[in-house]
Structure formats: C-alpha cells, structure tokens
C-alpha cells in the first residue's frame, strides 16, 4: 500500500510543478521574466541592494567625505582596502592633520561582504551598480578610489 501512495504522491508533485511551468510558458508574452541582457544594456537597472564594486563619490569641487580613519581597512576581512596617508600641519590650527594620499581598492580580492561600507562613519564609500568587470589582467582590478587632487569636504570631521 505504501508503494502505491508513493507513486501517487510522486505523480501529484510532478503535475503541480508542470502546471507552474505551463503557466509561465503560456503567459510569457504578458510579463517577461528573463531579461535579454546584451540587448537591453541601455535600459538595464540593477536592483537597489546590488553590490557591484566599492566607489568613493566626489562632488563637483572634487571633494569627498573620506577622513582617512581606516575603519573600512580594518573591517575588511581579506585586506581589499588599503589607505596610504600622511600627516601635514594645518595652516589654520597649527595641528597635524591626516590627509589621504591614496585610497586603494583591490576588487580582485573583494568578496563584496559590505563590512567596509557599513564601517565607514562618514559614508565616504558606497556600492556602485556596475557589474561588467571582466578583464584579462588582474592588475586592472586594483583601483584608486580618490581622484587626483581631491580633498576632504568641509564640515566632515574625523
């Protein structure tokens, strides 16, 4: 008796699955499920929580929010972020101030865990929406996030 009930349950679940597949097959013209990627490259919008790569947004004055606190570097579990900084004397206060020389991001080592973005107290780094990052040379995946000549935005404190 158990043998027959197992066959009945198997056929029942097979028909349930086939009915779901059949509904999508018959109604495929009403709402496309699969996006035709290379063809819709101009209109493709990734979902909001997509983690492409880490970027440092700059404003029109080439200013950013990174203070060089290195919290993102410490939070990264595999060392994908490297901050090279120096201390200079501030003309206004006469005290030593930390400035960023280079904010280096090794995308080839990054696991997109998001700990660096979460750890940043000034929201200086964010996730970008780009996803086409295939290269032949792995050294092209190392990027400097701060632009040449950029400085910290006024009002951003360490």
C-alpha positions in Angstrom: 0.0 0.0 0.0 2.9 2.4 0.8 4.3 1.7 -2.7 1.1 2.9 -4.4 0.8 6.0 -2.2 4.4 6.9 -3.0 3.7 6.6 -6.7 0.5 8.7 -6.3 2.4 11.5 -4.4 5.2 11.5 -7.0 2.8 12.0 -9.9 0.9 14.6 -7.9 4.0 16.7 -7.2 5.2 16.3 -10.8 1.9 17.6 -12.1 2.0 20.5 -9.6 5.4 21.5 -10.9 4.5 21.1 -14.5 1.4 23.3 -14.0 3.5 26.1 -12.7 5.9 25.7 -15.6 3.0 25.6 -18.0 1.5 28.9 -16.6 4.8 30.7 -17.2 5.1 29.2 -20.6 1.6 30.2 -21.7 1.8 33.7 -20.2 5.4 34.5 -21.2 4.3 37.4 -23.5 2.5 39.3 -20.8 5.4 39.8 -18.5 9.0 38.9 -19.4 10.8 37.1 -16.6 14.2 36.8 -18.2 15.9 40.0 -19.2 17.7 39.9 -22.5 21.0 41.2 -21.1 23.2 42.3 -24.0 20.2 43.7 -25.9 18.8 45.8 -23.0 22.2 47.2 -21.8 21.0 50.8 -22.0 17.8 50.3 -20.1 19.0 47.7 -17.6 18.6 48.8 -14.0 20.0 46.7 -11.2 18.1 46.4 -8.0 18.9 48.8 -5.2 20.7 46.5 -2.9 23.0 45.1 -5.7 26.7 45.1 -4.7 28.8 45.8 -7.7 32.0 47.4 -6.6 33.0 50.0 -3.9 33.3 53.6 -5.1 34.1 56.9 -3.5 31.7 59.6 -4.7 33.2 63.0 -5.4 31.2 66.3 -5.8 31.7 68.9 -8.5 34.5 70.5 -6.5 36.5 67.2 -6.4 35.8 66.8 -2.7 34.9 63.6 -0.9 33.9 62.6 2.6 36.8 60.2 3.5 38.7 61.3 6.5 41.3 58.5 6.4 40.1 57.0 9.7 41.0 53.5 8.3 37.9 51.9 9.8 37.0 50.4 6.4 40.5 49.0 6.1 40.3 47.4 9.5 36.8 46.0 8.8 37.8 44.3 5.6 38.3 40.6 6.3 40.8 39.9 3.5 42.6 43.2 3.0 40.9 44.5 -0.1 41.2 48.1 1.0 44.5 49.9 1.6 44.7 53.5 2.7 48.0 55.4 2.2 48.0 58.6 4.2 50.3 61.3 5.6 50.2 63.9 8.3 50.6 67.6 7.4 50.4 70.7 9.6 47.1 72.5 9.2 47.6 76.2 8.4 44.6 77.4 10.4 45.1 75.5 13.6 48.8 74.6 13.5 48.0 71.0 14.4 48.9 67.9 12.5 46.1 66.7 10.2 45.7 63.3 8.4 45.4 63.5 4.7 44.8 60.7 2.2 47.4 60.1 -0.4 45.7 57.1 -2.0 42.6 55.0 -1.1 43.3 51.7 -2.9 40.6 49.1 -3.6 41.7 45.7 -4.7 38.5 44.5 -6.5 40.0 41.1 -7.4 40.3 40.2 -3.7 37.0 41.7 -2.6 34.2 39.3 -1.5 31.5 42.0 -1.6 30.7 41.4 2.0 29.8 45.0 2.7 31.7 45.3 6.0 33.8 48.3 4.7 30.7 50.3 3.6 29.0 49.6 6.9 32.0 50.5 9.0 32.6 53.9 7.3 31.4 56.6 9.7 31.2 59.4 7.1 29.6 57.3 4.3 32.5 58.1 2.0 32.4 54.7 0.2 29.3 53.2 -1.4 28.2 50.3 -3.6 28.1 51.0 -7.3 25.7 49.5 -9.8 28.3 48.3 -12.4 28.8 44.7 -12.9 30.8 44.3 -16.1 34.3 43.9 -14.6 35.9 41.1 -16.6 39.5 41.7 -17.5 42.4 39.7 -18.8 45.0 41.2 -16.4 44.2 41.0 -12.7 46.2 44.2 -12.1 43.4 46.2 -13.8 41.1 45.3 -10.9 43.2 47.4 -8.5 41.7 50.9 -8.4 42.5 54.1 -6.6 39.2 55.5 -5.3 40.1 59.1 -4.5 40.6 61.2 -7.6 43.9 63.1 -8.1 43.9 66.5 -6.3 40.8 65.6 -4.3 40.3 66.8 -0.7 38.0 66.2 2.2 34.7 68.1 2.1 34.4 71.0 4.5 32.5 70.0 7.7 33.4 66.3 7.6 35.2 65.6 10.9 37.3 62.6 11.8 
